[in-house]
Structures are given as structure tokens and as C-alpha cells.
């Protein structure tokens, strides 16, 4: 007998109403059967792995809300390692702007007073040191976290590198050397930092050796690439300068500027010239020709480099026979067409300081004509046009305005414009410039006098009197 016939006979002998009444029980049995099958098929580790993968992918794509939910599910399931999931949750909360909750979690898994979860310690230290205006207290906290990392993993490249840099910043040279030496084979770019550490300790031989090693590393990177690599080129130049090969350092930067017109090379070119001039002034003070030529080159690249400007002004401060020799040499070089703008500037400042105002005005005007892009030349010309029996206020104002278009926040240039405006009968505008400049100036006498003049023109006698008193007492 077939199953179909048996089932048909069974159905004919049964009351169909009983089947309907038994449906709830039948459905219940089916439901429990399905649940049982699911329970047998369920693999807890697959669920945990799925949540872990979701959390990792969400953090990588900065989907912090998904990462938060996934990590909280993992924590609720008791998945180990718990510290890792707490760390991921802290990252997710930080990404969602819940900084207080994130910091609380990080403090729990990476306490400052003892080792905790290594990645959390490293993350806290990196975050502290990446701040723009990091305080000494924050540097100290970062150091303690990094020391915990090294305690947990003495070979940690990231921690040793950062600790070395922290100790360089704090001038603790032996500790800096210890930690940087741990990583230099893996991170060759730290060779330059090691050179600086040895130089600071007075070990010039080791400093030169590490500088040459750094120069080779960065030169190979630059020469192997067809693209501009400013970080490597700048490090290459720094290494050459540390090895006292200043001409090569300058050439490396000039080549980068020539090829890529990247303005990032201009200020370092001026800095290399400044260091080189310093060395020249110590080793061969009689070679004024080379120094002036180098000053000119440096100021063309970095017109506000204070070291170069100080050397330039020092040429006009020489006394006795040296002063006469310097002026004769400046005049001779000028006649030969060498470093024209800088020579006119130096001779103009010298004439101004010796009371020869007409000559000073003429020399500074020539300097400005030859190099209007040098802001301090323009500033000094504007000042010389301001003084004397026949001041040329419109010309002085036009010159300083051209400078302030490029350097609007420079206190010295704002002071110059303020003094010109005060003399030009524009007291309100003059006060704005003069008060902006006043706190940053080393010599304040002329500024206080100009402020007194401006306030008196506005009828504010008390303010004018205060500045007159300050002008008499200022350096």
C-alpha cells in the first residue's frame, strides 16, 4: 500500500474540525523545531568575528556611529580582549565629539601612573604631542605614557622614536641618543636628529658622521623621484649644513626652487646663507666681499631673516680704521656692480647714522630702486623720507603701503606707517597702527612721541600727555 493511499484513508476517517483545533499546537511545534535548528546551527564566534570586522571597517572609514554600536555589542557579549574593544569604543566616541566619555575610557585603560593597554598609551602620547601649542605639562604626560609603552614593549619603534624627540625638545641629550639609536636602523630619517643630538653634546665627529648618513639617505630619495619631495630635500640640505658643507646645502635648495618653484625652499635658503655668513664672520672677518654677496643672496630669498639683517647692519657699525675700510670696500664693490641693492642699503644706513640725511635718502632710494622686493630696504627708505627739513610724506606712505600689502602684520612696518600718518594729519588711522606696533617694539620712544602727536590732534590731551611722559622715559 502506498503512502498516498494510506494518508487518504486516514483523512476520510478523521474529523476535519479536529485538525483546525489542533493547528496552534502544530504551529508551536514547528516554531520550536525551527528555533532548535537555529540554535544547533548558531556559532557564537562567527557573530563576534562579524561584529569585530564591522567595528574595524567602520573606524577605518570614520563611520563612528556604526563603530560605537559594534564595539558596544562586543563588550555586551563579553568578547576578549576587552581592553581593545574599550579602546575602539573610545576612538568611536571621540570621533562623535563625545570627548569627555572618550577621555574617561582612555584614562581607565591607559592610566598615567602605571602600564595599561599599549595602543591606548601610544595614542594618548601621540595626541598630546600633535597639539599646536603643547605645554610642558602635556609633554611630561606624553613622556610618561611613552615610558609605559616601552616598558610593555622595549622594541616599540613608534614609542622610542617619540621618546627620543621628546628628550631632544627637553635637551636631555643622553636619553635622546639612547632612544633614537633604537630606531635609526628602521627609521633612517632619524639620523639627522641623532646628528643634532651629538652636535649638542659636543661630539662633532659623530655629528658629522650621522649628518653624512642622513644626507645620503635623503639624496637617494630625492634623486629616485621625478616628483618634488620637499621634506626629503629640506632634510638633505639640513644634513649638508650640519656637516658644514654650506655651498652644497644651498645648491640643493636652489635646484629644488629652480625645478619646482616651491616657495617652501626660499626661507631655508636664507637660513643656510645666514648660518654660512655667521661662520664666515668668525673664521675670516676680513672677507667682506664674500659676506656681502652671501647676505644679498640670502635676503633675496628670505627678506625678513633677522640674522642676515643683523649682519648687514653690523657692516655699517664698524668703528675706526675698520669702518673706513668697510665703507671703502662697499663703495668699491658698488662701482663693480656687485650686490647693488644691499650695498646702497648699507651705505644709506651708515650715512643716516652719521647725520648725512641727504646722502642717506639718495642711497636708500637707489637700494629701493634696485630691490623693491626687500621689505626692510623699503621700510628704511620710508623712514628716511619721513625725517629732515623736506619730508616726502606721500612717497614715504606709498612705499610703506607697498610693503604692508605683503606683510600686513609686521609691527615695524605698521609703526612706520603710523608715524607717517601722524605727520600727514591722519591721527585716527595713525593711532591704530602705532598701538598695534607698540607692544612688539624694542625701541618705543618715537612711537610714544607719534602717539602723543596723534592724540593731541584729536583733542585727547590727557592721553597725549601720558605718551609724552612715556616718550621721555623710553629707550
C-alpha positions as CSV (number, residue, x, y, z in Angstrom):
1,X,0.0,0.0,0.0
2,X,1.4,3.4,-1.0
3,X,1.8,6.3,1.4
4,X,-0.7,8.4,-0.6
5,X,-3.5,5.7,-0.2
6,X,-2.8,5.3,3.4
7,X,-2.9,9.1,4.0
8,X,-6.2,9.4,2.0
9,X,-7.9,6.6,4.0
10,X,-6.6,8.2,7.3
11,X,-8.0,11.6,6.3
12,X,-11.5,10.1,5.4
13,X,-11.7,8.5,8.8
14,X,-10.8,11.8,10.7
15,X,-13.0,14.7,11.7
16,X,-11.6,17.8,9.8
17,X,-12.7,20.1,12.6
18,X,-10.2,18.4,14.9
19,X,-7.4,19.3,12.6
20,X,-8.4,23.0,12.8
21,X,-8.5,22.9,16.5
22,X,-5.0,21.4,16.6
23,X,-3.4,24.0,14.3
24,X,-2.0,26.2,17.2
25,X,-0.3,23.2,18.7
26,X,1.1,22.2,15.4
27,X,2.4,25.7,14.7
28,X,4.0,25.8,18.1
29,X,5.8,22.5,17.4
30,X,7.0,23.8,14.1
31,X,8.3,27.1,15.7
32,X,10.2,25.2,18.4
33,X,11.6,22.9,15.7
34,X,12.9,26.0,13.7
35,X,14.4,27.5,16.9
36,X,16.1,24.3,17.7
37,X,17.6,24.1,14.3
38,X,18.8,27.7,14.5
39,X,20.4,27.0,17.9
40,X,22.1,24.0,16.6
41,X,23.4,26.0,13.6
42,X,24.4,29.1,15.6
43,X,28.2,29.7,16.0
44,X,28.9,32.4,18.6
45,X,32.4,33.0,17.4
46,X,31.1,33.9,13.9
47,X,28.8,36.6,15.4
48,X,31.7,38.0,17.4
49,X,34.0,38.0,14.4
50,X,31.3,39.7,12.4
51,X,31.0,42.5,14.9
52,X,34.7,42.8,15.2
53,X,35.1,43.2,11.5
54,X,32.3,45.7,11.3
55,X,33.9,47.8,14.1
56,X,37.3,47.7,12.4
57,X,35.9,48.7,9.0
58,X,33.7,51.4,10.5
59,X,36.7,53.0,12.3
60,X,38.8,52.8,9.2
61,X,36.1,54.7,7.2
62,X,35.4,57.1,10.1
63,X,31.8,55.7,10.4
64,X,32.0,56.3,14.2
65,X,28.3,55.6,15.0
66,X,28.5,52.1,13.4
67,X,31.8,51.6,15.2
68,X,30.2,52.6,18.5
69,X,27.3,50.2,18.1
70,X,29.6,47.3,17.1
71,X,32.0,47.7,19.9
72,X,29.3,48.0,22.5
73,X,27.8,44.7,21.2
74,X,31.2,43.1,21.5
75,X,31.5,44.4,25.1
76,X,28.0,43.2,25.9
77,X,28.9,39.7,24.6
78,X,32.0,39.7,26.9
79,X,34.3,39.3,23.9
80,X,38.0,39.4,24.7
81,X,40.3,41.3,24.7
82,X,38.1,43.7,26.5
83,X,40.7,46.5,26.6
84,X,40.9,46.5,22.8
85,X,37.1,46.9,22.4
86,X,37.1,49.7,25.1
87,X,39.9,51.4,23.1
88,X,37.9,51.2,19.9
89,X,34.8,52.5,21.7
90,X,36.9,55.4,23.0
91,X,38.0,56.2,19.4
92,X,34.4,56.0,18.2
93,X,33.2,58.3,21.0
94,X,36.0,60.8,20.2
95,X,35.0,60.7,16.6
96,X,31.4,61.5,17.6
97,X,32.5,64.5,19.6
98,X,31.9,62.9,23.0
99,X,35.4,63.8,24.2
100,X,34.6,63.6,27.9
101,X,33.4,60.0,27.6
102,X,36.4,59.1,25.4
103,X,38.9,60.5,27.8
104,X,37.2,58.7,30.7
105,X,37.6,55.4,28.9
106,X,41.2,56.1,27.9
107,X,42.1,57.0,31.5
108,X,40.7,53.6,32.5
109,X,42.7,51.5,30.1
110,X,45.8,53.7,29.9
111,X,46.3,55.3,33.3
112,X,49.2,57.7,33.6
113,X,50.6,56.1,36.7
114,X,51.0,52.5,35.5
115,X,51.1,50.5,32.3
116,X,47.8,49.6,30.8
117,X,46.8,48.9,27.2
118,X,49.7,49.6,25.0
119,X,48.0,51.1,21.9
120,X,46.0,53.4,24.2
121,X,49.1,54.7,25.8
122,X,50.7,55.3,22.4
123,X,47.5,57.0,21.1
124,X,47.3,59.4,24.1
125,X,51.0,60.4,23.8
126,X,50.7,61.0,20.0
127,X,47.6,63.1,20.5
128,X,49.3,65.2,23.2
129,X,52.4,65.8,21.1
130,X,50.5,66.6,18.0
131,X,48.9,69.7,19.6
132,X,49.9,73.0,18.1
133,X,50.7,74.8,21.4
134,X,51.7,71.8,23.5
135,X,52.6,72.7,27.1
136,X,55.5,71.4,29.2
137,X,52.9,69.6,31.4
138,X,51.4,67.9,28.4
139,X,54.9,66.9,27.1
140,X,55.6,65.4,30.6
141,X,52.3,63.4,30.4
142,X,53.2,62.2,26.9
143,X,56.6,61.1,28.2
144,X,55.1,59.0,31.0
145,X,52.7,57.3,28.6
146,X,55.6,56.5,26.2
147,X,57.6,55.1,29.0
148,X,54.8,52.7,29.8
149,X,54.7,51.7,26.1
150,X,58.5,51.0,26.2
151,X,58.0,49.0,29.5
152,X,55.4,46.9,27.8
153,X,57.4,46.6,24.5
154,X,61.0,47.7,24.7
155,X,61.3,47.4,20.9
156,X,58.4,49.7,20.1
157,X,59.6,51.8,17.1
158,X,56.9,54.4,17.5
159,X,57.4,54.9,21.2
160,X,61.2,55.0,21.1
161,X,61.1,57.5,18.2
162,X,58.7,59.8,20.0
163,X,60.6,59.5,23.3
164,X,63.8,60.4,21.6
165,X,62.1,63.5,20.1
166,X,60.6,64.5,23.5
167,X,64.1,64.3,25.0
168,X,65.6,66.4,22.2
169,X,62.9,69.0,22.9
170,X,63.8,69.0,26.6
171,X,67.6,69.0,26.0
172,X,68.1,65.6,27.6
173,X,70.7,64.5,25.1
174,X,71.9,61.2,26.5
175,X,68.3,59.8,26.8
176,X,67.5,61.2,23.3
177,X,70.6,59.4,21.9
178,X,69.5,56.1,23.7
179,X,66.0,56.0,22.2
180,X,66.8,57.3,18.8
181,X,69.6,54.8,18.4
182,X,67.0,52.1,19.0
183,X,65.1,53.1,15.8
184,X,67.6,54.6,13.4
185,X,68.1,51.3,11.6
186,X,64.4,51.0,11.0
187,X,63.8,54.8,10.5
188,X,66.8,56.2,8.7
189,X,65.3,59.7,8.7
190,X,66.1,59.9,12.5
191,X,69.8,60.0,11.5
192,X,69.6,63.8,11.1
193,X,68.1,64.1,14.6
194,X,70.9,61.9,16.0
195,X,73.5,64.2,14.3
196,X,71.9,67.2,16.1
197,X,72.0,65.3,19.4
198,X,75.7,64.5,19.1
199,X,76.4,68.1,18.0
200,X,74.6,69.4,21.1
201,X,76.8,67.1,23.2
202,X,80.0,68.5,21.6
203,X,80.8,65.3,19.7
204,X,81.4,66.9,16.3
205,X,82.9,63.8,14.7
206,X,79.8,61.7,15.5
207,X,77.6,64.5,14.5
208,X,79.3,64.8,11.1
209,X,79.1,61.0,10.5
210,X,75.4,60.9,11.2
211,X,74.8,64.0,9.2
212,X,76.5,62.5,6.2
213,X,74.5,59.3,6.6
214,X,71.3,61.4,6.7
215,X,72.4,63.3,3.6
216,X,72.9,60.1,1.6
217,X,69.5,58.7,2.7
218,X,67.6,61.8,1.7
219,X,69.6,62.4,-1.5
220,X,68.8,58.9,-2.7
221,X,65.1,59.5,-2.1
222,X,65.1,62.8,-4.0
223,X,67.2,61.6,-6.9
224,X,65.0,58.5,-7.3
225,X,61.8,60.5,-7.6
226,X,60.6,62.6,-10.5
227,X,58.2,64.5,-8.2
228,X,59.1,67.2,-5.8
229,X,59.8,65.8,-2.3
230,X,60.3,69.0,-0.2
231,X,60.5,67.2,3.1
232,X,63.4,65.0,1.9
233,X,65.1,67.8,0.0
234,X,65.0,70.1,3.0
235,X,66.3,67.3,5.3
236,X,69.1,66.7,2.7
237,X,70.1,70.4,2.9
238,X,69.9,70.4,6.7
239,X,72.2,67.4,6.8
240,X,74.7,69.0,4.5
241,X,74.6,72.2,6.6
242,X,75.1,70.2,9.7
243,X,78.2,68.7,8.1
244,X,79.3,72.3,7.3
245,X,79.0,71.8,3.6
246,X,77.1,75.1,3.2
247,X,77.7,75.6,-0.6
248,X,76.3,72.1,-1.3
249,X,73.3,72.7,1.0
250,X,72.5,76.0,-0.8
251,X,72.8,74.3,-4.2
252,X,70.4,71.5,-3.2
253,X,67.8,74.1,-2.2
254,X,68.4,76.3,-5.3
255,X,68.0,73.2,-7.5
256,X,64.6,72.4,-5.9
257,X,63.5,76.0,-6.3
258,X,64.6,76.1,-9.9
259,X,62.8,72.8,-10.8
260,X,59.6,73.1,-8.9
261,X,59.2,76.8,-7.9
262,X,58.2,75.6,-4.5
263,X,58.2,78.6,-2.0
264,X,59.0,76.2,0.8
265,X,62.6,76.4,-0.3
266,X,63.0,80.2,0.0
267,X,63.2,80.7,3.7
268,X,65.6,77.7,4.2
269,X,67.8,79.1,1.5
270,X,68.0,82.4,3.5
271,X,68.7,80.4,6.7
272,X,71.6,78.5,5.1
273,X,73.1,81.8,3.9
274,X,72.7,83.2,7.4
275,X,74.5,80.2,9.0
276,X,77.2,80.5,6.4
277,X,77.7,84.2,7.0
278,X,78.0,83.5,10.7
279,X,80.8,81.1,10.0
280,X,82.5,83.5,7.6
281,X,82.3,86.3,10.2
282,X,84.1,84.1,12.8
283,X,86.7,82.4,10.5
284,X,87.5,85.1,8.0
285,X,86.3,88.5,9.2
286,X,88.3,90.4,6.6
287,X,86.5,88.8,3.7
288,X,83.7,91.4,3.4
289,X,83.2,90.8,-0.3
290,X,82.0,87.2,0.2
291,X,79.9,88.1,3.2
292,X,78.1,90.9,1.4
293,X,77.4,88.7,-1.7
294,X,76.0,86.0,0.5
295,X,73.9,88.5,2.5
296,X,72.4,89.8,-0.8
297,X,71.6,86.2,-1.9
298,X,70.0,85.3,1.4
299,X,67.9,88.4,1.6
300,X,66.6,87.9,-1.9
301,X,65.2,84.6,-0.7
302,X,64.2,85.5,2.8
303,X,64.0,89.3,3.2
304,X,63.0,89.1,6.8
305,X,65.8,86.9,8.0
306,X,66.9,88.6,11.2
307,X,70.4,87.1,11.2
308,X,71.2,88.4,7.7
309,X,69.8,91.8,8.5
310,X,71.8,91.9,11.7
311,X,75.0,91.1,9.7
312,X,74.1,93.7,7.1
313,X,73.6,96.4,9.7
314,X,76.8,95.4,11.5
315,X,78.7,96.4,8.4
316,X,77.6,100.0,9.0
317,X,78.6,99.9,12.7
318,X,82.3,99.3,12.3
319,X,84.4,101.9,14.1
320,X,87.8,103.4,13.4
321,X,90.0,102.2,10.6
322,X,87.8,99.1,10.1
323,X,84.8,101.3,9.4
324,X,86.7,103.3,6.8
325,X,87.9,100.1,5.2
326,X,84.4,98.6,5.2
327,X,82.9,101.7,3.6
328,X,85.7,101.8,1.0
329,X,85.1,98.2,0.2
330,X,81.4,98.8,-0.1
331,X,81.9,101.7,-2.4
332,X,84.4,99.7,-4.5
333,X,82.1,96.7,-4.8
334,X,79.3,99.1,-5.8
335,X,81.4,100.5,-8.5
336,X,82.0,97.0,-9.8
337,X,78.2,96.3,-9.8
338,X,78.3,93.7,-7.1
339,X,75.3,93.2,-4.7
340,X,74.0,96.6,-5.7
341,X,70.8,96.8,-3.6
342,X,72.5,95.6,-0.4
343,X,75.5,98.0,-0.8
344,X,73.3,101.0,-1.4
345,X,71.2,100.0,1.7
346,X,74.3,99.6,3.9
347,X,75.8,102.9,2.7
348,X,72.4,104.6,3.2
349,X,72.1,103.3,6.8
350,X,75.7,104.3,7.5
351,X,75.0,107.9,6.2
352,X,71.8,108.1,8.2
353,X,73.6,107.1,11.4
354,X,76.3,109.7,10.8
355,X,73.8,112.5,10.2
356,X,74.2,112.8,6.4
357,X,70.5,112.7,5.7
358,X,70.6,113.8,2.1
359,X,73.2,111.1,1.2
360,X,71.2,108.6,3.2
361,X,68.0,109.4,1.3
362,X,69.8,109.1,-2.0
363,X,71.4,105.8,-1.2
364,X,68.3,104.2,0.2
365,X,66.3,105.4,-2.8
366,X,68.8,103.6,-5.1
367,X,68.6,100.5,-2.9
368,X,64.8,100.5,-3.2
369,X,65.0,101.0,-7.0
370,X,67.4,98.0,-7.3
371,X,65.4,95.7,-4.9
372,X,61.9,96.9,-4.2
373,X,61.1,93.3,-3.1
374,X,63.3,93.7,0.0
375,X,60.9,95.0,2.7
376,X,63.5,96.3,5.1
377,X,65.1,98.4,2.4
378,X,61.7,99.9,1.6
379,X,60.9,100.4,5.3
380,X,64.2,102.3,5.9
381,X,63.6,104.4,2.8
382,X,60.1,105.3,4.0
383,X,61.6,106.3,7.4
384,X,64.3,108.5,5.9
385,X,61.7,110.2,3.7
386,X,59.8,111.0,6.8
387,X,62.5,113.0,8.6
388,X,64.5,116.1,7.7
389,X,63.6,119.6,6.6
390,X,61.8,118.4,3.4
391,X,60.0,115.2,4.2
392,X,58.3,113.5,1.3
393,X,55.3,112.1,3.1
394,X,53.2,110.9,0.1
395,X,56.2,109.0,-1.3
396,X,57.0,107.5,2.1
397,X,53.4,106.4,2.6
398,X,53.3,104.9,-0.9
399,X,56.5,102.9,-0.2
400,X,55.4,101.5,3.1
401,X,51.9,100.7,1.8
402,X,53.5,98.5,-0.9
403,X,55.4,96.7,1.9
404,X,52.4,96.2,4.1
405,X,50.4,94.6,1.2
406,X,52.8,91.6,1.6
407,X,53.5,91.9,5.4
408,X,50.3,93.4,7.0
409,X,51.1,92.1,10.5
410,X,54.7,93.2,10.8
411,X,55.0,95.6,13.8
412,X,57.9,97.6,12.5
413,X,56.2,98.3,9.2
414,X,52.9,99.2,11.0
415,X,54.9,101.6,13.2
416,X,56.5,103.2,10.2
417,X,53.1,103.8,8.6
418,X,51.7,105.1,11.8
419,X,54.4,107.7,12.2
420,X,53.9,108.8,8.5
421,X,50.1,109.0,9.0
422,X,50.6,111.1,12.2
423,X,52.8,113.5,10.3
424,X,50.3,113.6,7.5
425,X,47.4,114.8,9.7
426,X,45.6,111.5,9.8
427,X,45.6,110.8,13.6
428,X,42.8,108.3,13.8
429,X,44.5,105.9,11.4
430,X,47.9,106.6,12.9
431,X,46.8,105.5,16.4
432,X,45.5,102.2,15.1
433,X,48.9,101.4,13.6
434,X,51.0,102.7,16.4
435,X,49.1,101.0,19.2
436,X,49.3,97.7,17.2
437,X,53.0,98.0,16.9
438,X,53.9,99.4,20.3
439,X,54.0,96.2,22.4
440,X,56.4,94.4,20.0
441,X,58.9,97.2,19.5
442,X,62.3,97.2,21.3
443,X,62.7,101.0,20.9
444,X,59.4,102.8,21.8
445,X,60.4,106.5,22.1
446,X,59.5,107.6,18.6
447,X,56.3,105.6,18.7
448,X,55.2,107.2,22.0
449,X,56.0,110.6,20.6
450,X,53.9,109.9,17.5
451,X,51.0,108.7,19.6
452,X,51.2,111.9,21.7
453,X,51.0,114.0,18.5
454,X,48.1,111.9,17.2
455,X,46.1,112.1,20.4
456,X,46.7,115.8,20.8
457,X,45.4,116.3,17.2
458,X,42.2,114.6,18.3
459,X,41.9,116.8,21.4
460,X,42.6,114.0,23.8
461,X,45.1,115.9,26.0
462,X,45.4,113.5,28.9
463,X,46.3,110.6,26.6
464,X,48.7,112.8,24.7
465,X,50.4,113.9,28.0
466,X,50.7,110.2,29.1
467,X,52.5,109.3,25.9
468,X,54.8,112.4,26.1
469,X,55.9,111.3,29.5
470,X,56.5,107.7,28.2
471,X,58.4,109.1,25.3
472,X,60.9,110.8,27.6
473,X,61.4,107.7,29.7
474,X,61.5,105.1,26.9
475,X,64.7,103.7,25.4
